[in-house]
């Protein structure tokens, strides 16, 4: 399986049900894509409708069998990019 980074962009219109997109995952995805390109990190990014853990989103995961990232914000992107670099080397 090819290594990639999954980004949940699921949106639930019901405000009583948490969702990653309602917490800014689309904006995080755009910034993450920009930073990966700037730093020459070549990892495929795949938008996915649900990774689970909706109550602690936005959520990302390195695949296959990689680390989960919860409550992702732009402040955490550098950590995620560093993890992706290490993940790609293994």
PyMOL Python script that loads the backbone (N, CA, C, O; Angstrom):
from pymol import cmd

cmd.read_pdbstr("""\
ATOM      1  N   UNK A   1       0.841  -1.179   0.000  1.00  0.00           N
ATOM      2  CA  UNK A   1       0.000   0.000   0.000  1.00  0.00           C
ATOM      3  C   UNK A   1       0.892   1.250   0.000  1.00  0.00           C
ATOM      4  O   UNK A   1       1.888   1.319   0.720  1.00  0.00           O
ATOM      5  N   UNK A   2       0.516   2.218  -0.813  1.00  0.00           N
ATOM      6  CA  UNK A   2       1.259   3.461  -0.915  1.00  0.00           C
ATOM      7  C   UNK A   2       1.086   4.292   0.360  1.00  0.00           C
ATOM      8  O   UNK A   2       0.000   4.340   0.938  1.00  0.00           O
ATOM      9  N   UNK A   3       2.169   4.945   0.791  1.00  0.00           N
ATOM     10  CA  UNK A   3       2.098   5.797   1.976  1.00  0.00           C
ATOM     11  C   UNK A   3       1.393   7.102   1.633  1.00  0.00           C
ATOM     12  O   UNK A   3       1.642   7.714   0.594  1.00  0.00           O
ATOM     13  N   UNK A   4       0.506   7.509   2.538  1.00  0.00           N
ATOM     14  CA  UNK A   4      -0.246   8.736   2.309  1.00  0.00           C
ATOM     15  C   UNK A   4      -0.722   9.301   3.642  1.00  0.00           C
ATOM     16  O   UNK A   4      -0.602   8.667   4.690  1.00  0.00           O
ATOM     17  N   UNK A   5      -1.257  10.496   3.568  1.00  0.00           N
ATOM     18  CA  UNK A   5      -1.796  11.172   4.735  1.00  0.00           C
ATOM     19  C   UNK A   5      -3.285  11.364   4.523  1.00  0.00           C
ATOM     20  O   UNK A   5      -3.705  12.037   3.581  1.00  0.00           O
ATOM     21  N   UNK A   6      -4.084  10.771   5.402  1.00  0.00           N
ATOM     22  CA  UNK A   6      -5.538  10.910   5.336  1.00  0.00           C
ATOM     23  C   UNK A   6      -5.954  12.137   6.143  1.00  0.00           C
ATOM     24  O   UNK A   6      -5.470  12.356   7.253  1.00  0.00           O
ATOM     25  N   UNK A   7      -6.844  12.920   5.579  1.00  0.00           N
ATOM     26  CA  UNK A   7      -7.374  14.101   6.253  1.00  0.00           C
ATOM     27  C   UNK A   7      -8.896  14.003   6.228  1.00  0.00           C
ATOM     28  O   UNK A   7      -9.503  13.974   5.157  1.00  0.00           O
ATOM     29  N   UNK A   8      -9.505  13.953   7.398  1.00  0.00           N
ATOM     30  CA  UNK A   8     -10.963  13.895   7.456  1.00  0.00           C
ATOM     31  C   UNK A   8     -11.532  15.273   7.143  1.00  0.00           C
ATOM     32  O   UNK A   8     -11.155  16.271   7.757  1.00  0.00           O
ATOM     33  N   UNK A   9     -12.445  15.310   6.180  1.00  0.00           N
ATOM     34  CA  UNK A   9     -13.127  16.555   5.825  1.00  0.00           C
ATOM     35  C   UNK A   9     -14.648  16.382   5.899  1.00  0.00           C
ATOM     36  O   UNK A   9     -15.401  17.070   5.209  1.00  0.00           O
ATOM     37  N   UNK A  10     -15.075  15.458   6.740  1.00  0.00           N
ATOM     38  CA  UNK A  10     -16.503  15.205   6.900  1.00  0.00           C
ATOM     39  C   UNK A  10     -17.174  16.399   7.564  1.00  0.00           C
ATOM     40  O   UNK A  10     -16.652  16.967   8.523  1.00  0.00           O
ATOM     41  N   UNK A  11     -18.342  16.773   7.038  1.00  0.00           N
ATOM     42  CA  UNK A  11     -19.116  17.869   7.622  1.00  0.00           C
ATOM     43  C   UNK A  11     -20.502  17.366   7.985  1.00  0.00           C
ATOM     44  O   UNK A  11     -21.204  16.793   7.152  1.00  0.00           O
ATOM     45  N   UNK A  12     -20.882  17.581   9.209  1.00  0.00           N
ATOM     46  CA  UNK A  12     -22.229  17.259   9.669  1.00  0.00           C
ATOM     47  C   UNK A  12     -22.932  18.569   9.972  1.00  0.00           C
ATOM     48  O   UNK A  12     -22.436  19.384  10.750  1.00  0.00           O
ATOM     49  N   UNK A  13     -24.067  18.765   9.368  1.00  0.00           N
ATOM     50  CA  UNK A  13     -24.808  20.017   9.535  1.00  0.00           C
ATOM     51  C   UNK A  13     -25.418  20.158  10.924  1.00  0.00           C
ATOM     52  O   UNK A  13     -25.677  21.272  11.378  1.00  0.00           O
ATOM     53  N   UNK A  14     -25.648  19.050  11.593  1.00  0.00           N
ATOM     54  CA  UNK A  14     -26.235  19.083  12.930  1.00  0.00           C
ATOM     55  C   UNK A  14     -25.183  19.581  13.925  1.00  0.00           C
ATOM     56  O   UNK A  14     -24.169  18.911  14.123  1.00  0.00           O
ATOM     57  N   UNK A  15     -25.399  20.736  14.551  1.00  0.00           N
ATOM     58  CA  UNK A  15     -24.401  21.272  15.486  1.00  0.00           C
ATOM     59  C   UNK A  15     -24.210  20.421  16.735  1.00  0.00           C
ATOM     60  O   UNK A  15     -23.248  20.617  17.478  1.00  0.00           O
ATOM     61  N   UNK A  16     -25.106  19.490  16.970  1.00  0.00           N
ATOM     62  CA  UNK A  16     -24.972  18.595  18.122  1.00  0.00           C
ATOM     63  C   UNK A  16     -24.094  17.386  17.821  1.00  0.00           C
ATOM     64  O   UNK A  16     -23.781  16.611  18.725  1.00  0.00           O
ATOM     65  N   UNK A  17     -23.695  17.217  16.576  1.00  0.00           N
ATOM     66  CA  UNK A  17     -22.805  16.128  16.191  1.00  0.00           C
ATOM     67  C   UNK A  17     -21.491  16.742  15.704  1.00  0.00           C
ATOM     68  O   UNK A  17     -21.483  17.471  14.712  1.00  0.00           O
ATOM     69  N   UNK A  18     -20.396  16.461  16.382  1.00  0.00           N
ATOM     70  CA  UNK A  18     -19.126  17.051  15.976  1.00  0.00           C
ATOM     71  C   UNK A  18     -18.654  16.511  14.626  1.00  0.00           C
ATOM     72  O   UNK A  18     -18.944  15.372  14.260  1.00  0.00           O
ATOM     73  N   UNK A  19     -17.934  17.338  13.908  1.00  0.00           N
ATOM     74  CA  UNK A  19     -17.324  16.892  12.652  1.00  0.00           C
ATOM     75  C   UNK A  19     -16.044  17.671  12.407  1.00  0.00           C
ATOM     76  O   UNK A  19     -15.884  18.803  12.864  1.00  0.00           O
ATOM     77  N   UNK A  20     -15.144  17.043  11.678  1.00  0.00           N
ATOM     78  CA  UNK A  20     -13.842  17.656  11.418  1.00  0.00           C
ATOM     79  C   UNK A  20     -13.955  18.931  10.589  1.00  0.00           C
ATOM     80  O   UNK A  20     -13.286  19.922  10.882  1.00  0.00           O
ATOM     81  N   UNK A  21     -14.799  18.911   9.553  1.00  0.00           N
ATOM     82  CA  UNK A  21     -14.933  20.098   8.710  1.00  0.00           C
ATOM     83  C   UNK A  21     -15.531  21.266   9.472  1.00  0.00           C
ATOM     84  O   UNK A  21     -15.152  22.413   9.238  1.00  0.00           O
ATOM     85  N   UNK A  22     -16.457  20.994  10.378  1.00  0.00           N
ATOM     86  CA  UNK A  22     -17.041  22.064  11.183  1.00  0.00           C
ATOM     87  C   UNK A  22     -15.994  22.691  12.100  1.00  0.00           C
ATOM     88  O   UNK A  22     -16.167  23.812  12.579  1.00  0.00           O
ATOM     89  N   UNK A  23     -14.913  21.960  12.337  1.00  0.00           N
ATOM     90  CA  UNK A  23     -13.820  22.468  13.175  1.00  0.00           C
ATOM     91  C   UNK A  23     -12.633  22.963  12.344  1.00  0.00           C
ATOM     92  O   UNK A  23     -11.555  23.205  12.887  1.00  0.00           O
ATOM     93  N   UNK A  24     -12.825  23.114  11.040  1.00  0.00           N
ATOM     94  CA  UNK A  24     -11.796  23.752  10.222  1.00  0.00           C
ATOM     95  C   UNK A  24     -10.866  22.844   9.449  1.00  0.00           C
ATOM     96  O   UNK A  24      -9.797  23.286   9.028  1.00  0.00           O
ATOM     97  N   UNK A  25     -11.235  21.584   9.246  1.00  0.00           N
ATOM     98  CA  UNK A  25     -10.313  20.669   8.568  1.00  0.00           C
ATOM     99  C   UNK A  25     -10.035  21.053   7.112  1.00  0.00           C
ATOM    100  O   UNK A  25      -8.943  20.786   6.609  1.00  0.00           O
ATOM    101  N   UNK A  26     -10.992  21.669   6.432  1.00  0.00           N
ATOM    102  CA  UNK A  26     -10.752  22.077   5.034  1.00  0.00           C
ATOM    103  C   UNK A  26      -9.673  23.162   4.977  1.00  0.00           C
ATOM    104  O   UNK A  26      -8.811  23.135   4.099  1.00  0.00           O
ATOM    105  N   UNK A  27      -9.718  24.105   5.902  1.00  0.00           N
ATOM    106  CA  UNK A  27      -8.707  25.158   5.948  1.00  0.00           C
ATOM    107  C   UNK A  27      -7.350  24.585   6.355  1.00  0.00           C
ATOM    108  O   UNK A  27      -6.314  24.992   5.830  1.00  0.00           O
ATOM    109  N   UNK A  28      -7.365  23.649   7.285  1.00  0.00           N
ATOM    110  CA  UNK A  28      -6.130  22.983   7.703  1.00  0.00           C
ATOM    111  C   UNK A  28      -5.540  22.204   6.537  1.00  0.00           C
ATOM    112  O   UNK A  28      -4.327  22.225   6.330  1.00  0.00           O
ATOM    113  N   UNK A  29      -6.381  21.520   5.777  1.00  0.00           N
ATOM    114  CA  UNK A  29      -5.930  20.777   4.603  1.00  0.00           C
ATOM    115  C   UNK A  29      -5.240  21.704   3.609  1.00  0.00           C
ATOM    116  O   UNK A  29      -4.179  21.363   3.085  1.00  0.00           O
ATOM    117  N   UNK A  30      -5.817  22.853   3.347  1.00  0.00           N
ATOM    118  CA  UNK A  30      -5.219  23.807   2.406  1.00  0.00           C
ATOM    119  C   UNK A  30      -3.856  24.280   2.902  1.00  0.00           C
ATOM    120  O   UNK A  30      -2.902  24.338   2.126  1.00  0.00           O
ATOM    121  N   UNK A  31      -3.759  24.614   4.170  1.00  0.00           N
ATOM    122  CA  UNK A  31      -2.485  25.088   4.723  1.00  0.00           C
ATOM    123  C   UNK A  31      -1.452  23.961   4.773  1.00  0.00           C
ATOM    124  O   UNK A  31      -0.277  24.193   4.486  1.00  0.00           O
ATOM    125  N   UNK A  32      -1.868  22.761   5.130  1.00  0.00           N
ATOM    126  CA  UNK A  32      -0.967  21.616   5.161  1.00  0.00           C
ATOM    127  C   UNK A  32      -0.410  21.335   3.767  1.00  0.00           C
ATOM    128  O   UNK A  32       0.787  21.100   3.608  1.00  0.00           O
ATOM    129  N   UNK A  33      -1.273  21.359   2.771  1.00  0.00           N
ATOM    130  CA  UNK A  33      -0.839  21.138   1.389  1.00  0.00           C
ATOM    131  C   UNK A  33       0.188  22.188   0.977  1.00  0.00           C
ATOM    132  O   UNK A  33       1.197  21.861   0.353  1.00  0.00           O
ATOM    133  N   UNK A  34      -0.063  23.438   1.322  1.00  0.00           N
ATOM    134  CA  UNK A  34       0.865  24.520   0.995  1.00  0.00           C
ATOM    135  C   UNK A  34       2.218  24.308   1.677  1.00  0.00           C
ATOM    136  O   UNK A  34       3.264  24.445   1.043  1.00  0.00           O
ATOM    137  N   UNK A  35       2.192  23.978   2.957  1.00  0.00           N
ATOM    138  CA  UNK A  35       3.444  23.794   3.695  1.00  0.00           C
ATOM    139  C   UNK A  35       4.226  22.566   3.211  1.00  0.00           C
ATOM    140  O   UNK A  35       5.453  22.613   3.117  1.00  0.00           O
ATOM    141  N   UNK A  36       3.532  21.483   2.908  1.00  0.00           N
ATOM    142  CA  UNK A  36       4.219  20.299   2.385  1.00  0.00           C
ATOM    143  C   UNK A  36       4.916  20.624   1.074  1.00  0.00           C
ATOM    144  O   UNK A  36       6.050  20.202   0.846  1.00  0.00           O
ATOM    145  N   UNK A  37       4.240  21.371   0.216  1.00  0.00           N
ATOM    146  CA  UNK A  37       4.832  21.770  -1.066  1.00  0.00           C
ATOM    147  C   UNK A  37       6.050  22.668  -0.840  1.00  0.00           C
ATOM    148  O   UNK A  37       7.091  22.472  -1.467  1.00  0.00           O
ATOM    149  N   UNK A  38       5.924  23.636   0.041  1.00  0.00           N
ATOM    150  CA  UNK A  38       7.025  24.561   0.351  1.00  0.00           C
ATOM    151  C   UNK A  38       8.236  23.823   0.895  1.00  0.00           C
ATOM    152  O   UNK A  38       9.374  24.184   0.592  1.00  0.00           O
ATOM    153  N   UNK A  39       7.998  22.788   1.698  1.00  0.00           N
ATOM    154  CA  UNK A  39       9.081  22.036   2.328  1.00  0.00           C
ATOM    155  C   UNK A  39       9.510  20.821   1.501  1.00  0.00           C
ATOM    156  O   UNK A  39      10.313  20.009   1.962  1.00  0.00           O
ATOM    157  N   UNK A  40       8.981  20.696   0.287  1.00  0.00           N
ATOM    158  CA  UNK A  40       9.323  19.596  -0.627  1.00  0.00           C
ATOM    159  C   UNK A  40       9.110  18.215  -0.008  1.00  0.00           C
ATOM    160  O   UNK A  40       9.930  17.314  -0.181  1.00  0.00           O
ATOM    161  N   UNK A  41       8.004  18.061   0.711  1.00  0.00           N
ATOM    162  CA  UNK A  41       7.645  16.756   1.267  1.00  0.00           C
ATOM    163  C   UNK A  41       6.603  16.161   0.335  1.00  0.00           C
ATOM    164  O   UNK A  41       5.486  16.666   0.215  1.00  0.00           O
ATOM    165  N   UNK A  42       6.992  15.086  -0.316  1.00  0.00           N
ATOM    166  CA  UNK A  42       6.136  14.489  -1.330  1.00  0.00           C
ATOM    167  C   UNK A  42       5.367  13.300  -0.749  1.00  0.00           C
ATOM    168  O   UNK A  42       5.817  12.156  -0.817  1.00  0.00           O
ATOM    169  N   UNK A  43       4.213  13.594  -0.186  1.00  0.00           N
ATOM    170  CA  UNK A  43       3.335  12.551   0.334  1.00  0.00           C
ATOM    171  C   UNK A  43       1.940  12.798  -0.232  1.00  0.00           C
ATOM    172  O   UNK A  43       1.464  13.932  -0.275  1.00  0.00           O
ATOM    173  N   UNK A  44       1.312  11.743  -0.654  1.00  0.00           N
ATOM    174  CA  UNK A  44      -0.045  11.861  -1.174  1.00  0.00           C
ATOM    175  C   UNK A  44      -0.990  12.219  -0.034  1.00  0.00           C
ATOM    176  O   UNK A  44      -0.898  11.660   1.060  1.00  0.00           O
ATOM    177  N   UNK A  45      -1.890  13.146  -0.296  1.00  0.00           N
ATOM    178  CA  UNK A  45      -2.908  13.520   0.679  1.00  0.00           C
ATOM    179  C   UNK A  45      -4.252  13.057   0.142  1.00  0.00           C
ATOM    180  O   UNK A  45      -4.598  13.312  -1.012  1.00  0.00           O
ATOM    181  N   UNK A  46      -5.001  12.376   0.993  1.00  0.00           N
ATOM    182  CA  UNK A  46      -6.317  11.897   0.591  1.00  0.00           C
ATOM    183  C   UNK A  46      -7.371  12.424   1.565  1.00  0.00           C
ATOM    184  O   UNK A  46      -7.276  12.215   2.775  1.00  0.00           O
ATOM    185  N   UNK A  47      -8.366  13.105   1.022  1.00  0.00           N
ATOM    186  CA  UNK A  47      -9.505  13.521   1.845  1.00  0.00           C
ATOM    187  C   UNK A  47     -10.370  12.294   2.090  1.00  0.00           C
ATOM    188  O   UNK A  47     -10.615  11.498   1.183  1.00  0.00           O
ATOM    189  N   UNK A  48     -10.818  12.157   3.303  1.00  0.00           N
ATOM    190  CA  UNK A  48     -11.642  11.015   3.673  1.00  0.00           C
ATOM    191  C   UNK A  48     -12.826  11.518   4.480  1.00  0.00           C
ATOM    192  O   UNK A  48     -12.730  12.546   5.152  1.00  0.00           O
ATOM    193  N   UNK A  49     -13.923  10.813   4.421  1.00  0.00           N
ATOM    194  CA  UNK A  49     -15.142  11.266   5.086  1.00  0.00           C
ATOM    195  C   UNK A  49     -15.180  10.977   6.576  1.00  0.00           C
ATOM    196  O   UNK A  49     -15.901  11.659   7.305  1.00  0.00           O
ATOM    197  N   UNK A  50     -14.445  10.008   7.050  1.00  0.00           N
ATOM    198  CA  UNK A  50     -14.419   9.780   8.493  1.00  0.00           C
ATOM    199  C   UNK A  50     -13.261   8.858   8.856  1.00  0.00           C
ATOM    200  O   UNK A  50     -13.033   7.832   8.217  1.00  0.00           O
ATOM    201  N   UNK A  51     -12.549   9.248   9.884  1.00  0.00           N
ATOM    202  CA  UNK A  51     -11.480   8.422  10.456  1.00  0.00           C
ATOM    203  C   UNK A  51     -11.942   7.888  11.815  1.00  0.00           C
ATOM    204  O   UNK A  51     -11.288   7.037  12.417  1.00  0.00           O
ATOM    205  N   UNK A  52     -13.065   8.398  12.279  1.00  0.00           N
ATOM    206  CA  UNK A  52     -13.517   8.116  13.632  1.00  0.00           C
ATOM    207  C   UNK A  52     -13.021   9.243  14.532  1.00  0.00           C
ATOM    208  O   UNK A  52     -12.446  10.213  14.038  1.00  0.00           O
ATOM    209  N   UNK A  53     -13.227   9.138  15.806  1.00  0.00           N
ATOM    210  CA  UNK A  53     -12.746  10.130  16.774  1.00  0.00           C
ATOM    211  C   UNK A  53     -13.319  11.524  16.512  1.00  0.00           C
ATOM    212  O   UNK A  53     -12.645  12.528  16.744  1.00  0.00           O
ATOM    213  N   UNK A  54     -14.559  11.586  16.031  1.00  0.00           N
ATOM    214  CA  UNK A  54     -15.179  12.867  15.657  1.00  0.00           C
ATOM    215  C   UNK A  54     -15.160  13.880  16.794  1.00  0.00           C
ATOM    216  O   UNK A  54     -15.055  15.082  16.552  1.00  0.00           O
ATOM    217  N   UNK A  55     -15.262  13.404  18.026  1.00  0.00           N
ATOM    218  CA  UNK A  55     -15.312  14.317  19.157  1.00  0.00           C
ATOM    219  C   UNK A  55     -13.973  14.982  19.471  1.00  0.00           C
ATOM    220  O   UNK A  55     -13.922  15.893  20.298  1.00  0.00           O
ATOM    221  N   UNK A  56     -12.881  14.542  18.823  1.00  0.00           N
ATOM    222  CA  UNK A  56     -11.565  15.162  19.052  1.00  0.00           C
ATOM    223  C   UNK A  56     -10.937  15.634  17.741  1.00  0.00           C
ATOM    224  O   UNK A  56      -9.714  15.729  17.634  1.00  0.00           O
ATOM    225  N   UNK A  57     -11.779  15.931  16.741  1.00  0.00           N
ATOM    226  CA  UNK A  57     -11.276  16.367  15.437  1.00  0.00           C
ATOM    227  C   UNK A  57     -10.852  17.812  15.454  1.00  0.00           C
ATOM    228  O   UNK A  57     -11.034  18.519  16.445  1.00  0.00           O
ATOM    229  N   UNK A  58     -10.292  18.236  14.364  1.00  0.00           N
ATOM    230  CA  UNK A  58      -9.989  17.564  13.109  1.00  0.00           C
ATOM    231  C   UNK A  58      -8.945  16.449  13.285  1.00  0.00           C
ATOM    232  O   UNK A  58      -8.042  16.542  14.115  1.00  0.00           O
ATOM    233  N   UNK A  59      -9.104  15.395  12.474  1.00  0.00           N
ATOM    234  CA  UNK A  59      -8.257  14.213  12.567  1.00  0.00           C
ATOM    235  C   UNK A  59      -7.512  13.945  11.265  1.00  0.00           C
ATOM    236  O   UNK A  59      -8.045  14.125  10.170  1.00  0.00           O
ATOM    237  N   UNK A  60      -6.262  13.508  11.417  1.00  0.00           N
ATOM    238  CA  UNK A  60      -5.425  13.101  10.300  1.00  0.00           C
ATOM    239  C   UNK A  60      -4.778  11.778  10.676  1.00  0.00           C
ATOM    240  O   UNK A  60      -4.661  11.448  11.856  1.00  0.00           O
ATOM    241  N   UNK A  61      -4.358  11.024   9.668  1.00  0.00           N
ATOM    242  CA  UNK A  61      -3.650   9.771   9.945  1.00  0.00           C
ATOM    243  C   UNK A  61      -2.691   9.447   8.825  1.00  0.00           C
ATOM    244  O   UNK A  61      -3.023   9.571   7.646  1.00  0.00           O
ATOM    245  N   UNK A  62      -1.488   9.026   9.207  1.00  0.00           N
ATOM    246  CA  UNK A  62      -0.527   8.509   8.245  1.00  0.00           C
ATOM    247  C   UNK A  62      -0.882   7.060   7.957  1.00  0.00           C
ATOM    248  O   UNK A  62      -1.092   6.270   8.877  1.00  0.00           O
ATOM    249  N   UNK A  63      -0.947   6.716   6.678  1.00  0.00           N
ATOM    250  CA  UNK A  63      -1.324   5.357   6.279  1.00  0.00           C
ATOM    251  C   UNK A  63      -0.253   4.748   5.402  1.00  0.00           C
ATOM    252  O   UNK A  63       0.403   5.476   4.658  1.00  0.00           O
ATOM    253  N   UNK A  64      -0.052   3.476   5.456  1.00  0.00           N
ATOM    254  CA  UNK A  64      -0.752   2.491   6.276  1.00  0.00           C
ATOM    255  C   UNK A  64      -0.153   2.399   7.684  1.00  0.00           C
ATOM    256  O   UNK A  64       1.048   2.593   7.872  1.00  0.00           O
ATOM    257  N   UNK A  65      -0.971   2.112   8.628  1.00  0.00           N
ATOM    258  CA  UNK A  65      -0.565   1.812  10.008  1.00  0.00           C
ATOM    259  C   UNK A  65       0.265   2.897  10.670  1.00  0.00           C
ATOM    260  O   UNK A  65       1.133   2.595  11.490  1.00  0.00           O
ATOM    261  N   UNK A  66       0.015   4.151  10.330  1.00  0.00           N
ATOM    262  CA  UNK A  66       0.797   5.234  10.912  1.00  0.00           C
ATOM    263  C   UNK A  66       0.072   5.927  12.051  1.00  0.00           C
ATOM    264  O   UNK A  66      -0.997   5.511  12.499  1.00  0.00           O
ATOM    265  N   UNK A  67       0.693   6.985  12.491  1.00  0.00           N
ATOM    266  CA  UNK A  67       0.223   7.762  13.630  1.00  0.00           C
ATOM    267  C   UNK A  67      -1.077   8.509  13.327  1.00  0.00           C
ATOM    268  O   UNK A  67      -1.301   8.959  12.203  1.00  0.00           O
ATOM    269  N   UNK A  68      -1.927   8.632  14.345  1.00  0.00           N
ATOM    270  CA  UNK A  68      -3.121   9.476  14.304  1.00  0.00           C
ATOM    271  C   UNK A  68      -2.754  10.841  14.870  1.00  0.00           C
ATOM    272  O   UNK A  68      -1.896  10.952  15.745  1.00  0.00           O
ATOM    273  N   UNK A  69      -3.409  11.870  14.364  1.00  0.00           N
ATOM    274  CA  UNK A  69      -3.276  13.212  14.906  1.00  0.00           C
ATOM    275  C   UNK A  69      -4.687  13.727  15.163  1.00  0.00           C
ATOM    276  O   UNK A  69      -5.525  13.731  14.262  1.00  0.00           O
ATOM    277  N   UNK A  70      -4.949  14.161  16.395  1.00  0.00           N
ATOM    278  CA  UNK A  70      -6.272  14.626  16.796  1.00  0.00           C
ATOM    279  C   UNK A  70      -6.213  16.099  17.170  1.00  0.00           C
ATOM    280  O   UNK A  70      -5.149  16.632  17.481  1.00  0.00           O
ATOM    281  N   UNK A  71      -7.369  16.745  17.135  1.00  0.00           N
ATOM    282  CA  UNK A  71      -7.481  18.168  17.487  1.00  0.00           C
ATOM    283  C   UNK A  71      -6.433  18.989  16.730  1.00  0.00           C
ATOM    284  O   UNK A  71      -5.771  19.858  17.298  1.00  0.00           O
ATOM    285  N   UNK A  72      -6.302  18.694  15.445  1.00  0.00           N
ATOM    286  CA  UNK A  72      -5.282  19.342  14.625  1.00  0.00           C
ATOM    287  C   UNK A  72      -5.639  20.807  14.395  1.00  0.00           C
ATOM    288  O   UNK A  72      -6.786  21.161  14.121  1.00  0.00           O
ATOM    289  N   UNK A  73      -4.623  21.630  14.516  1.00  0.00           N
ATOM    290  CA  UNK A  73      -4.731  23.056  14.214  1.00  0.00           C
ATOM    291  C   UNK A  73      -3.490  23.427  13.408  1.00  0.00           C
ATOM    292  O   UNK A  73      -2.570  22.620  13.272  1.00  0.00           O
ATOM    293  N   UNK A  74      -3.463  24.639  12.879  1.00  0.00           N
ATOM    294  CA  UNK A  74      -2.298  25.080  12.127  1.00  0.00           C
ATOM    295  C   UNK A  74      -1.034  25.046  12.983  1.00  0.00           C
ATOM    296  O   UNK A  74       0.066  24.890  12.454  1.00  0.00           O
ATOM    297  N   UNK A  75      -1.180  25.188  14.290  1.00  0.00           N
ATOM    298  CA  UNK A  75      -0.037  25.142  15.205  1.00  0.00           C
ATOM    299  C   UNK A  75       0.618  23.757  15.240  1.00  0.00           C
ATOM    300  O   UNK A  75       1.797  23.642  15.573  1.00  0.00           O
ATOM    301  N   UNK A  76      -0.124  22.724  14.904  1.00  0.00           N
ATOM    302  CA  UNK A  76       0.399  21.346  14.950  1.00  0.00           C
ATOM    303  C   UNK A  76       0.956  20.869  13.605  1.00  0.00           C
ATOM    304  O   UNK A  76       1.470  19.754  13.521  1.00  0.00           O
ATOM    305  N   UNK A  77       0.868  21.680  12.565  1.00  0.00           N
ATOM    306  CA  UNK A  77       1.251  21.220  11.235  1.00  0.00           C
ATOM    307  C   UNK A  77       2.734  20.898  11.129  1.00  0.00           C
ATOM    308  O   UNK A  77       3.098  19.942  10.444  1.00  0.00           O
ATOM    309  N   UNK A  78       3.592  21.654  11.777  1.00  0.00           N
ATOM    310  CA  UNK A  78       5.030  21.364  11.711  1.00  0.00           C
ATOM    311  C   UNK A  78       5.331  19.983  12.289  1.00  0.00           C
ATOM    312  O   UNK A  78       6.139  19.239  11.734  1.00  0.00           O
ATOM    313  N   UNK A  79       4.686  19.641  13.395  1.00  0.00           N
ATOM    314  CA  UNK A  79       4.858  18.306  13.994  1.00  0.00           C
ATOM    315  C   UNK A  79       4.396  17.220  13.015  1.00  0.00           C
ATOM    316  O   UNK A  79       5.053  16.189  12.877  1.00  0.00           O
ATOM    317  N   UNK A  80       3.287  17.447  12.352  1.00  0.00           N
ATOM    318  CA  UNK A  80       2.749  16.477  11.401  1.00  0.00           C
ATOM    319  C   UNK A  80       3.690  16.325  10.199  1.00  0.00           C
ATOM    320  O   UNK A  80       3.925  15.212   9.728  1.00  0.00           O
ATOM    321  N   UNK A  81       4.219  17.430   9.715  1.00  0.00           N
ATOM    322  CA  UNK A  81       5.151  17.385   8.579  1.00  0.00           C
ATOM    323  C   UNK A  81       6.417  16.627   8.957  1.00  0.00           C
ATOM    324  O   UNK A  81       6.916  15.832   8.161  1.00  0.00           O
ATOM    325  N   UNK A  82       6.942  16.858  10.150  1.00  0.00           N
ATOM    326  CA  UNK A  82       8.123  16.114  10.613  1.00  0.00           C
ATOM    327  C   UNK A  82       7.818  14.623  10.714  1.00  0.00           C
ATOM    328  O   UNK A  82       8.640  13.793  10.325  1.00  0.00           O
ATOM    329  N   UNK A  83       6.653  14.284  11.231  1.00  0.00           N
ATOM    330  CA  UNK A  83       6.255  12.869  11.335  1.00  0.00           C
ATOM    331  C   UNK A  83       6.116  12.247   9.957  1.00  0.00           C
ATOM    332  O   UNK A  83       6.482  11.088   9.761  1.00  0.00           O
ATOM    333  N   UNK A  84       5.591  13.002   9.001  1.00  0.00           N
ATOM    334  CA  UNK A  84       5.422  12.488   7.627  1.00  0.00           C
ATOM    335  C   UNK A  84       6.787  12.219   6.994  1.00  0.00           C
ATOM    336  O   UNK A  84       6.957  11.219   6.297  1.00  0.00           O
ATOM    337  N   UNK A  85       7.755  13.096   7.227  1.00  0.00           N
ATOM    338  CA  UNK A  85       9.111  12.876   6.686  1.00  0.00           C
ATOM    339  C   UNK A  85       9.708  11.588   7.219  1.00  0.00           C
ATOM    340  O   UNK A  85      10.270  10.800   6.458  1.00  0.00           O
ATOM    341  N   UNK A  86       9.590  11.369   8.514  1.00  0.00           N
ATOM    342  CA  UNK A  86      10.115  10.146   9.125  1.00  0.00           C
ATOM    343  C   UNK A  86       9.356   8.928   8.599  1.00  0.00           C
ATOM    344  O   UNK A  86       9.962   7.902   8.290  1.00  0.00           O
ATOM    345  N   UNK A  87       8.042   9.041   8.498  1.00  0.00           N
ATOM    346  CA  UNK A  87       7.199   7.956   8.017  1.00  0.00           C
ATOM    347  C   UNK A  87       7.589   7.558   6.595  1.00  0.00           C
ATOM    348  O   UNK A  87       7.633   6.371   6.273  1.00  0.00           O
ATOM    349  N   UNK A  88       7.870   8.535   5.753  1.00  0.00           N
ATOM    350  CA  UNK A  88       8.240   8.252   4.363  1.00  0.00           C
ATOM    351  C   UNK A  88       9.575   7.533   4.265  1.00  0.00           C
ATOM    352  O   UNK A  88       9.783   6.747   3.341  1.00  0.00           O
ATOM    353  N   UNK A  89      10.476   7.784   5.196  1.00  0.00           N
ATOM    354  CA  UNK A  89      11.799   7.157   5.177  1.00  0.00           C
ATOM    355  C   UNK A  89      11.753   5.702   5.610  1.00  0.00           C
ATOM    356  O   UNK A  89      12.602   4.906   5.208  1.00  0.00           O
ATOM    357  N   UNK A  90      10.778   5.351   6.418  1.00  0.00           N
ATOM    358  CA  UNK A  90      10.691   3.963   6.944  1.00  0.00           C
ATOM    359  C   UNK A  90       9.995   3.053   5.976  1.00  0.00           C
ATOM    360  O   UNK A  90       9.836   1.863   6.252  1.00  0.00           O
TER     361      UNK A  90
END
""", "prot")
cmd.dss("prot")
cmd.show_as("cartoon", "prot")
cmd.util.cbc("prot")
cmd.orient("prot")
